[in-house]
Protein backbone atom coordinates (compact mmCIF):
# COMPACT_ATOMS: atom_id res chain seq x y z
CA UNK A 1 0.00 0.00 0.00
CA UNK A 2 2.71 2.46 0.95
CA UNK A 3 2.41 5.72 2.89
CA UNK A 4 -0.89 7.59 2.76
CA UNK A 5 -1.24 10.93 4.57
CA UNK A 6 -4.07 13.41 4.93
CA UNK A 7 -1.37 16.13 4.82
CA UNK A 8 -1.60 15.95 1.02
CA UNK A 9 -5.40 15.89 0.72
CA UNK A 10 -6.69 18.69 -1.54
CA UNK A 11 -3.17 19.77 -2.53
CA UNK A 12 -1.78 19.89 -6.04
CA UNK A 13 1.55 18.44 -7.16
CA UNK A 14 3.39 17.90 -10.42
CA UNK A 15 5.64 14.83 -10.68
CA UNK A 16 8.44 14.81 -13.26
CA UNK A 17 10.06 11.42 -13.90
CA UNK A 18 8.23 8.14 -13.35
CA UNK A 19 10.92 5.65 -12.43
CA UNK A 20 10.57 3.79 -9.12
CA UNK A 21 10.47 6.78 -6.77
CA UNK A 22 8.27 8.76 -9.18
CA UNK A 23 5.72 5.96 -9.41
CA UNK A 24 5.67 5.56 -5.61
CA UNK A 25 5.20 9.34 -5.31
CA UNK A 26 2.18 9.34 -7.63
CA UNK A 27 0.66 6.36 -5.75
CA UNK A 28 1.15 8.11 -2.38
CA UNK A 29 -0.23 11.47 -3.49
CA UNK A 30 -3.20 10.05 -5.39
CA UNK A 31 -4.14 7.71 -2.50
CA UNK A 32 -3.84 10.68 -0.10
CA UNK A 33 -6.38 12.75 -2.05
CA UNK A 34 -3.99 15.11 -3.83
CA UNK A 35 -4.44 16.33 -7.39
CA UNK A 36 -1.48 15.03 -9.43
CA UNK A 37 -0.06 15.98 -12.81
CA UNK A 38 2.68 13.59 -13.94
CA UNK A 39 5.08 13.19 -16.86
CA UNK A 40 7.83 10.98 -18.22
CA UNK A 41 9.26 10.85 -21.74
CA UNK A 42 8.66 7.07 -21.87
CA UNK A 43 5.26 5.85 -23.06
CA UNK A 44 5.19 2.83 -20.73
CA UNK A 45 5.95 5.02 -17.70
CA UNK A 46 3.07 7.37 -18.51
CA UNK A 47 0.75 4.38 -19.01
CA UNK A 48 1.59 3.17 -15.47
CA UNK A 49 -0.04 6.24 -13.85
CA UNK A 50 -3.12 6.44 -16.07
CA UNK A 51 -6.20 7.08 -13.95
CA UNK A 52 -4.09 8.26 -10.98
CA UNK A 53 -2.63 11.43 -12.52
CA UNK A 54 -3.33 13.87 -15.31
CA UNK A 55 -0.63 13.54 -17.98
CA UNK A 56 1.17 16.79 -18.81
CA UNK A 57 4.78 17.97 -18.94
CA UNK A 58 5.43 20.25 -15.90
CA UNK A 59 7.94 22.26 -17.95
CA UNK A 60 5.17 23.28 -20.36
CA UNK A 61 2.16 23.98 -18.11
CA UNK A 62 1.31 26.91 -15.83
CA UNK A 63 2.52 25.85 -12.37
CA UNK A 64 0.88 28.69 -10.43
CA UNK A 65 -1.20 27.25 -7.59
CA UNK A 66 0.80 24.01 -7.33
CA UNK A 67 2.13 23.05 -3.91
CA UNK A 68 5.29 21.50 -5.33
CA UNK A 69 7.04 19.94 -8.30
CA UNK A 70 8.41 16.53 -7.33
CA UNK A 71 11.45 15.52 -9.38
CA UNK A 72 13.75 12.52 -9.43
CA UNK A 73 17.15 13.10 -7.75
CA UNK A 74 18.63 12.39 -11.19
CA UNK A 75 17.24 15.65 -12.61
CA UNK A 76 20.15 18.16 -12.73
CA UNK A 77 18.59 21.30 -11.23
CA UNK A 78 21.52 23.45 -12.40
CA UNK A 79 20.69 22.63 -16.04
CA UNK A 80 17.10 21.40 -16.32
CA UNK A 81 14.42 23.93 -17.41
CA UNK A 82 12.03 22.79 -14.65
CA UNK A 83 14.10 24.66 -12.04
CA UNK A 84 13.58 28.11 -13.57
CA UNK A 85 10.00 27.34 -14.67
CA UNK A 86 9.05 26.43 -11.09
CA UNK A 87 10.94 29.38 -9.62
CA UNK A 88 9.07 31.86 -11.84
CA UNK A 89 5.79 30.30 -10.68
CA UNK A 90 6.86 30.48 -7.03
CA UNK A 91 6.59 26.70 -6.61
CA UNK A 92 9.18 24.65 -4.67
CA UNK A 93 11.05 21.84 -6.46
CA UNK A 94 11.17 18.90 -4.05
CA UNK A 95 11.80 15.15 -3.92
CA UNK A 96 10.09 12.14 -2.42
CA UNK A 97 12.16 12.50 0.77
CA UNK A 98 10.58 15.92 1.37
CA UNK A 99 7.10 14.40 0.92
CA UNK A 100 8.05 11.76 3.50
CA UNK A 101 9.23 14.55 5.83
CA UNK A 102 5.92 16.40 5.38
CA UNK A 103 3.96 13.19 6.06
CA UNK A 104 5.83 12.33 9.27
CA UNK A 105 3.47 14.08 11.74
CA UNK A 106 0.60 11.91 10.47
CA UNK A 107 2.55 8.64 10.88
CA UNK A 108 2.82 6.55 14.08
CA UNK A 109 5.56 7.92 16.34
CA UNK A 110 8.95 6.93 14.99
CA UNK A 111 12.56 8.00 14.58
CA UNK A 112 14.55 8.69 11.42
CA UNK A 113 18.26 8.06 10.81
CA UNK A 114 19.60 9.93 7.75
CA UNK A 115 23.00 8.89 6.41
CA UNK A 116 25.05 10.83 3.85
CA UNK A 117 28.65 10.96 2.61
CA UNK A 118 30.50 10.45 -0.65
CA UNK A 119 31.47 6.82 0.02
CA UNK A 120 30.14 4.08 2.28
CA UNK A 121 26.53 5.30 2.51
CA UNK A 122 24.90 2.09 1.33
CA UNK A 123 26.97 -0.22 3.53
CA UNK A 124 26.46 1.95 6.61
CA UNK A 125 22.72 2.32 5.95
CA UNK A 126 22.33 -1.45 5.54
CA UNK A 127 24.48 -2.08 8.62
CA UNK A 128 22.50 0.32 10.83
CA UNK A 129 19.24 -1.20 9.54
CA UNK A 130 20.58 -4.69 10.35
CA UNK A 131 21.61 -3.72 13.90
CA UNK A 132 18.21 -2.09 14.54
CA UNK A 133 16.54 -5.26 13.22
CA UNK A 134 18.79 -7.39 15.42
CA UNK A 135 17.54 -5.34 18.39
CA UNK A 136 13.96 -6.34 17.53
CA UNK A 137 12.92 -2.80 16.63
CA UNK A 138 10.57 -2.41 13.61
CA UNK A 139 12.58 -0.76 10.83
CA UNK A 140 12.49 0.22 7.16
CA UNK A 141 15.40 1.09 4.87
CA UNK A 142 14.97 3.53 1.97
CA UNK A 143 16.07 6.72 0.28
CA UNK A 144 18.95 6.03 -2.09
CA UNK A 145 18.83 2.29 -1.32
CA UNK A 146 16.17 -0.38 -1.66
CA UNK A 147 12.52 0.47 -2.25
CA UNK A 148 11.25 4.08 -2.36
CA UNK A 149 10.27 5.12 1.16
CA UNK A 150 6.81 6.37 0.09
CA UNK A 151 6.07 2.94 -1.40
CA UNK A 152 6.72 1.10 1.88
CA UNK A 153 4.06 0.55 4.52
CA UNK A 154 4.38 2.87 7.55
CA UNK A 155 6.10 1.47 10.61
CA UNK A 156 4.19 0.83 13.82
CA UNK A 157 4.85 3.09 16.79
CA UNK A 158 8.47 2.99 17.95
CA UNK A 159 9.87 2.09 14.53
CA UNK A 160 13.06 3.46 12.95
CA UNK A 161 13.37 4.57 9.32
CA UNK A 162 16.98 4.34 8.08
CA UNK A 163 17.53 6.51 5.00
CA UNK A 164 20.54 6.67 2.69
CA UNK A 165 20.63 10.25 1.40
CA UNK A 166 22.59 11.45 -1.60
CA UNK A 167 23.43 15.14 -1.89
CA UNK A 168 20.79 15.35 -4.65
CA UNK A 169 18.13 14.07 -2.25
CA UNK A 170 19.21 16.53 0.43
CA UNK A 171 18.98 19.33 -2.15
CA UNK A 172 15.32 18.41 -2.70
CA UNK A 173 14.22 18.51 0.94
CA UNK A 174 13.84 21.43 3.31
CA UNK A 175 12.22 19.86 6.36
CA UNK A 176 13.71 16.42 7.00
CA UNK A 177 14.50 16.63 10.72
CA UNK A 178 16.53 13.47 11.39
CA UNK A 179 16.60 12.13 14.94
CA UNK A 180 20.13 10.96 14.06
CA UNK A 181 21.92 12.60 11.11
CA UNK A 182 25.16 11.04 9.86
CA UNK A 183 28.09 12.23 7.73
CA UNK A 184 30.67 9.64 6.70
CA UNK A 185 33.13 11.53 4.49
CA UNK A 186 33.36 14.06 1.65
CA UNK A 187 35.59 13.77 -1.40
CA UNK A 188 35.10 15.49 -4.78
CA UNK A 189 32.15 13.94 -6.67
CA UNK A 190 29.18 15.08 -8.77
CA UNK A 191 30.90 18.43 -9.37
CA UNK A 192 28.95 18.85 -12.64
CA UNK A 193 25.89 19.48 -10.46
CA UNK A 194 27.37 22.06 -8.09
CA UNK A 195 29.05 25.43 -8.05
CA UNK A 196 32.44 23.93 -7.27
CA UNK A 197 33.41 21.58 -4.44
CA UNK A 198 32.17 24.11 -1.88
CA UNK A 199 28.63 23.74 -3.22
CA UNK A 200 28.81 19.97 -2.84
CA UNK A 201 30.09 20.30 0.76
CA UNK A 202 27.32 22.79 1.57
CA UNK A 203 24.74 20.31 0.31
CA UNK A 204 25.95 17.67 2.78
CA UNK A 205 25.99 20.23 5.63
CA UNK A 206 22.29 21.01 5.12
CA UNK A 207 21.34 17.64 6.62
CA UNK A 208 22.44 19.00 10.02
CA UNK A 209 20.96 22.46 9.50
CA UNK A 210 17.52 20.79 9.21
CA UNK A 211 17.85 19.09 12.61
CA UNK A 212 16.00 20.46 15.61
CA UNK A 213 17.53 20.89 19.06
CA UNK A 214 18.20 17.70 20.97
CA UNK A 215 18.68 15.51 17.92
CA UNK A 216 21.98 13.70 17.41
CA UNK A 217 24.65 14.41 14.77
CA UNK A 218 27.21 11.65 14.12
CA UNK A 219 30.16 12.89 12.03
CA UNK A 220 33.29 11.01 10.96
CA UNK A 221 36.13 13.52 10.94
CA UNK A 222 38.76 11.88 8.74
CA UNK A 223 38.78 14.46 5.95
CA UNK A 224 39.03 18.25 6.05
CA UNK A 225 35.51 19.11 4.79
CA UNK A 226 33.88 16.72 7.27
CA UNK A 227 35.97 18.18 10.12
CA UNK A 228 34.81 21.65 9.07
CA UNK A 229 31.17 20.56 9.23
CA UNK A 230 31.74 18.90 12.62
CA UNK A 231 33.16 22.07 14.18
CA UNK A 232 30.47 24.21 12.55
CA UNK A 233 27.64 21.98 13.85
CA UNK A 234 29.17 21.79 17.32
CA UNK A 235 29.61 25.59 17.40
CA UNK A 236 26.04 26.21 16.27
CA UNK A 237 24.45 24.12 19.01
CA UNK A 238 23.98 25.45 22.49
CA UNK A 239 25.90 23.38 24.97
CA UNK A 240 28.69 22.70 22.51
CA UNK A 241 29.19 18.94 22.42
CA UNK A 242 25.60 18.05 23.26
CA UNK A 243 24.30 15.67 20.64
CA UNK A 244 27.33 16.02 18.34
CA UNK A 245 29.31 12.77 18.19
CA UNK A 246 32.74 12.59 16.54
CA UNK A 247 33.89 9.18 15.26
CA UNK A 248 36.98 7.81 13.50
CA UNK A 249 37.93 4.45 12.03
CA UNK A 250 40.67 4.34 14.67
CA UNK A 251 37.95 3.91 17.30
CA UNK A 252 37.61 0.31 16.13
CA UNK A 253 39.77 -2.40 17.72
CA UNK A 254 41.31 -4.42 14.83
CA UNK A 255 40.95 -7.65 16.81
CA UNK A 256 37.21 -6.99 17.21
CA UNK A 257 36.87 -6.11 13.51
CA UNK A 258 38.49 -9.44 12.61
CA UNK A 259 35.32 -11.07 13.98
CA UNK A 260 33.02 -9.19 11.58
CA UNK A 261 33.46 -11.15 8.30
CA UNK A 262 31.61 -8.72 6.01
CA UNK A 263 33.26 -5.61 7.47
CA UNK A 264 36.93 -5.97 6.62
CA UNK A 265 39.27 -3.12 5.59
CA UNK A 266 39.82 0.42 6.91
CA UNK A 267 36.76 1.86 5.14
CA UNK A 268 34.56 -0.67 6.94
CA UNK A 269 36.18 0.33 10.23
CA UNK A 270 34.74 3.81 9.60
CA UNK A 271 31.37 2.38 8.57
CA UNK A 272 31.29 0.23 11.72
CA UNK A 273 32.37 3.11 14.01
CA UNK A 274 29.55 5.25 12.63
CA UNK A 275 26.98 2.44 12.91
CA UNK A 276 27.98 1.78 16.53
CA UNK A 277 27.54 5.49 17.38
CA UNK A 278 24.13 5.55 15.68
CA UNK A 279 22.99 2.38 17.47
CA UNK A 280 24.05 3.84 20.82
CA UNK A 281 22.13 7.04 20.03
CA UNK A 282 19.06 4.86 19.42
CA UNK A 283 19.54 3.22 22.83
CA UNK A 284 20.63 -0.20 21.55
CA UNK A 285 22.79 -2.22 23.95
CA UNK A 286 26.42 -3.18 23.36
CA UNK A 287 25.80 -6.94 23.18
CA UNK A 288 23.15 -6.47 20.49
CA UNK A 289 25.42 -4.12 18.53
CA UNK A 290 28.23 -6.70 18.59
CA UNK A 291 25.79 -9.42 17.49
CA UNK A 292 24.70 -7.22 14.57
CA UNK A 293 28.29 -6.52 13.49
CA UNK A 294 29.14 -10.22 13.53
CA UNK A 295 26.04 -11.32 11.59
CA UNK A 296 25.94 -8.54 8.97
CA UNK A 297 26.21 -9.79 5.36
CA UNK A 298 27.72 -7.42 2.79
CA UNK A 299 25.56 -5.79 0.15
CA UNK A 300 25.82 -6.93 -3.46
CA UNK A 301 28.58 -5.11 -5.38
CA UNK A 302 30.19 -3.72 -2.20
CA UNK A 303 33.23 -5.81 -1.23
CA UNK A 304 31.01 -8.83 -1.89
CA UNK A 305 32.72 -12.21 -1.68
CA UNK A 306 31.54 -13.89 -4.89
CA UNK A 307 33.42 -17.20 -4.89
CA UNK A 308 36.52 -19.00 -3.71
CA UNK A 309 38.03 -21.24 -6.40
CA UNK A 310 41.34 -23.09 -6.22
CA UNK A 311 42.20 -21.08 -3.10
CA UNK A 312 41.61 -17.74 -4.86
CA UNK A 313 38.98 -15.33 -3.49
CA UNK A 314 36.93 -13.28 -6.00
CA UNK A 315 35.52 -10.01 -4.65
CA UNK A 316 32.91 -7.80 -6.37
CA UNK A 317 33.31 -4.13 -5.44
CA UNK A 318 31.62 -2.73 -8.56
CA UNK A 319 30.01 0.04 -6.47
CA UNK A 320 33.45 1.68 -6.19
CA UNK A 321 32.88 4.28 -8.91
CA UNK A 322 35.68 6.68 -7.90
CA UNK A 323 39.25 6.41 -6.67
CA UNK A 324 38.35 7.37 -3.10
CA UNK A 325 35.99 4.40 -2.78
CA UNK A 326 38.48 1.99 -4.40
CA UNK A 327 41.40 3.01 -2.14
CA UNK A 328 40.09 1.26 1.01
CA UNK A 329 39.37 -1.89 -1.00
CA UNK A 330 43.04 -2.02 -2.05
CA UNK A 331 44.04 -1.37 1.56
CA UNK A 332 41.99 -4.35 2.75
CA UNK A 333 44.38 -6.88 1.17
CA UNK A 334 47.99 -6.21 2.22
CA UNK A 335 50.83 -8.62 1.33
CA UNK A 336 51.11 -11.80 3.39
CA UNK A 337 54.64 -12.87 4.38
CA UNK A 338 55.94 -10.28 1.94
CA UNK A 339 53.99 -11.74 -1.04
CA UNK A 340 51.63 -9.45 -2.91
CA UNK A 341 48.34 -11.26 -3.47
CA UNK A 342 45.98 -8.70 -5.00
CA UNK A 343 44.85 -8.81 -8.65
CA UNK A 344 43.03 -5.53 -9.29
CA UNK A 345 40.51 -5.05 -12.12
CA UNK A 346 40.21 -1.29 -12.72
CA UNK A 347 38.70 1.01 -15.34
CA UNK A 348 35.49 2.10 -17.00
CA UNK A 349 34.30 5.64 -17.55
CA UNK A 350 36.80 7.75 -15.60
CA UNK A 351 35.66 10.59 -13.33
CA UNK A 352 39.20 11.97 -13.08
CA UNK A 353 42.47 11.53 -14.99
CA UNK A 354 44.33 10.12 -11.99
CA UNK A 355 44.20 7.46 -9.27
CA UNK A 356 45.98 9.57 -6.65
CA UNK A 357 43.77 8.43 -3.76
CA UNK A 358 44.65 4.79 -4.54
CA UNK A 359 48.40 5.46 -4.78
CA UNK A 360 49.21 4.77 -1.08
CA UNK A 361 48.03 1.17 -1.63
CA UNK A 362 49.67 0.41 -4.98
CA UNK A 363 52.27 -1.66 -3.13
CA UNK A 364 49.51 -4.16 -2.23
CA UNK A 365 48.83 -4.98 -5.90
CA UNK A 366 50.53 -7.92 -7.63
CA UNK A 367 48.98 -7.06 -11.01
CA UNK A 368 46.37 -4.67 -12.45
CA UNK A 369 43.97 -5.51 -15.27
CA UNK A 370 42.67 -2.39 -16.97
CA UNK A 371 39.28 -2.32 -18.73
CA UNK A 372 36.95 0.06 -20.51
CA UNK A 373 37.42 3.55 -21.86
CA UNK A 374 39.88 4.54 -19.12
CA UNK A 375 41.91 1.33 -19.60
CA UNK A 376 44.76 2.71 -21.74
CA UNK A 377 45.14 5.84 -19.59
CA UNK A 378 45.17 3.82 -16.35
CA UNK A 379 47.54 1.21 -17.82
CA UNK A 380 50.08 3.94 -18.60
CA UNK A 381 49.61 5.49 -15.18
CA UNK A 382 50.02 2.19 -13.29
CA UNK A 383 52.91 0.55 -15.21
CA UNK A 384 55.67 2.33 -13.23
CA UNK A 385 54.18 0.83 -10.04
CA UNK A 386 53.03 -2.70 -10.89
CA UNK A 387 52.56 -5.31 -13.62
CA UNK A 388 49.65 -4.32 -15.89
CA UNK A 389 47.50 -6.28 -18.33
CA UNK A 390 45.44 -4.01 -20.62
CA UNK A 391 42.52 -6.45 -20.74
CA UNK A 392 39.92 -4.08 -22.29
CA UNK A 393 36.96 -6.34 -21.44
CA UNK A 394 35.85 -7.38 -17.95
CA UNK A 395 35.42 -11.05 -18.88
CA UNK A 396 38.97 -11.14 -20.30
CA UNK A 397 40.34 -9.54 -17.13
CA UNK A 398 38.69 -12.22 -14.98
CA UNK A 399 40.09 -15.05 -17.13
CA UNK A 400 43.60 -13.59 -17.22
CA UNK A 401 43.65 -12.94 -13.47
CA UNK A 402 42.44 -16.50 -12.80
CA UNK A 403 45.33 -17.88 -14.87
CA UNK A 404 48.06 -16.22 -12.81
CA UNK A 405 46.48 -15.99 -9.33
CA UNK A 406 47.92 -18.34 -6.69
CA UNK A 407 46.13 -19.91 -3.71
CA UNK A 408 45.67 -17.18 -1.08
CA UNK A 409 45.38 -14.45 -3.73
CA UNK A 410 42.41 -12.11 -4.22
CA UNK A 411 40.91 -11.06 -7.57
CA UNK A 412 39.20 -7.75 -6.90
CA UNK A 413 36.86 -5.81 -9.18
CA UNK A 414 37.06 -2.28 -7.78
CA UNK A 415 36.94 -0.12 -10.90
CA UNK A 416 37.35 3.46 -9.54
CA UNK A 417 35.16 4.48 -12.50
CA UNK A 418 31.56 4.80 -13.59
CA UNK A 419 30.23 1.86 -15.61
CA UNK A 420 28.40 3.60 -18.45
CA UNK A 421 31.02 2.99 -21.16
CA UNK A 422 30.25 -0.76 -21.20
CA UNK A 423 27.38 -1.40 -18.76
CA UNK A 424 23.95 -0.04 -17.87
CA UNK A 425 24.98 0.61 -14.25
CA UNK A 426 27.36 -0.64 -11.57
CA UNK A 427 24.95 -3.48 -10.73
CA UNK A 428 25.10 -4.81 -14.31
CA UNK A 429 28.90 -4.56 -14.17
CA UNK A 430 29.02 -6.49 -10.89
CA UNK A 431 26.64 -9.13 -12.24
CA UNK A 432 28.89 -9.53 -15.32
CA UNK A 433 31.89 -10.02 -13.01
CA UNK A 434 30.01 -12.66 -10.99
CA UNK A 435 28.96 -14.43 -14.20
CA UNK A 436 32.55 -14.43 -15.50
CA UNK A 437 33.76 -15.84 -12.18
CA UNK A 438 31.02 -18.51 -12.22
CA UNK A 439 32.20 -19.59 -15.69
CA UNK A 440 35.72 -20.33 -14.44
CA UNK A 441 36.66 -23.98 -13.95
PyMOL commands that set and color helices and strands:
alter all, ss='L'
color gray80, all
select helices_A, chain A and resi 6-8+20-31+43-48+81-89+96-106+121-134+149-151+167-171+191-193+196-209+224-236+249-251+254-257+266-281+286-295+323-331+356-364+375-382+394-404+426-438
alter helices_A, ss='H'
color red, helices_A
select strands_A, chain A and resi 12-16+35-39+54-55+68-71+93-94+110-116+139-143+159-164+180-183+216-220+244-247+304-309+312-316+342-347+365-371+387-392+410-413
alter strands_A, ss='S'
color yellow, strands_A
deselect
rebuild
show_as cartoon
